[in-house]
Amino acid sequence: MNQENQLQNRIPVIDKEVSWDKTQVIMSKTNAFGIIEYANETFVDVSGYEDYELMGQPHNIIRHPDMPKVIFKVLWENLKSGKNFHAIVKNLAKSGRYYWVITDFEIAKDENGVIVNYFGRRQSVPQEVITQHIIPLYKKLLQIEAASGVEFSEKYLIGFLEEKKRTYVEYIKELIYEHEKGQSKFSQYVAAEEEEEEERGFFRRLFNR
Ligand SMILES: Cc1cc2nc3c(=O)[nH]c(=O)nc-3n(C[C@H](O)[C@H](O)[C@H](O)COP(=O)(O)O)c2cc1C
């Protein structure tokens, strides 16, 4: 276990949410190994760390113990192969409080195609999606990991998604999309318009880029 993990584990977890401006985007930049090189003001505000405490630290400084390992396994498999990945993540602030986000990544490569930096952007996730769908799934994955390891939480996740005939990203996209549709005053209009919206377009709109 490295120093940062020890630091992370020393934070007493508090079952309370960080109060933050959910219209903001939480952004960070890392090197190819996930070491933080830059964090925007919102990242600093929400995580509760000072800039000097974040720079040079591994990104797992904000890892929450309620997060199943398998989600990060899939996230890193995608990032290392140069692919964006949208994950719903519970993060741990310095105060011990939590904040839920959905991720969006950009990957910077050098002239030889070698990954040099990752840019991570995070937005808030509707509470209903978290409470009704993500918490029960992650709880199950965590229990499986504790009992039988990540090999089997991954198998469970694969089975869960196979049953739904979705990838993880398709599944969370649908959860957020269905929630948005239910919220919209013009739901029929939005539904018709967005029925054609592809996954890439959906997340581009969500992240305003
Ligand atoms: C650009 C970037 C952003 C990341 N953002 C987060 C994040 O918000 N929360 C998080 O727990 N892990 C994030 N990670 C993943 C961490 O590097 C790490 O894999 C994760 O915290 C799990 O810790 P572990 O790999 O030590 O098990 C990010 C990685 C990259 C490259």
The ligand as a Gaussian input file, in Angstrom:
#p B3LYP/6-31G(d) Opt

LIG

0 1
 C       -8.221000      11.829000     -15.554000
 C       -8.632000      10.846000     -14.492000
 C       -9.662000      11.168000     -13.625000
 C      -10.049000      10.300000     -12.621000
 N      -11.051000      10.686000     -11.784000
 C      -11.361000       9.897000     -10.728000
 C      -12.342000      10.303000      -9.793000
 O      -12.990000      11.353000      -9.913000
 N      -12.563000       9.484000      -8.733000
 C      -11.899000       8.310000      -8.557000
 O      -12.138000       7.632000      -7.543000
 N      -11.011000       7.883000      -9.462000
 C      -10.726000       8.645000     -10.527000
 N       -9.794000       8.210000     -11.438000
 C       -9.274000       6.820000     -11.305000
 C       -8.129000       6.722000     -10.317000
 O       -6.920000       6.895000     -11.013000
 C       -8.098000       5.355000      -9.616000
 O       -7.995000       4.312000     -10.555000
 C       -9.343000       5.101000      -8.731000
 O       -9.497000       6.116000      -7.786000
 C       -9.282000       3.754000      -7.999000
 O       -8.154000       3.647000      -7.221000
 P       -7.141000       2.441000      -7.408000
 O       -6.835000       2.387000      -8.875000
 O       -5.975000       2.770000      -6.555000
 O       -7.913000       1.229000      -6.939000
 C       -9.395000       9.044000     -12.480000
 C       -8.365000       8.709000     -13.360000
 C       -7.990000       9.584000     -14.380000
 C       -6.907000       9.190000     -15.315000

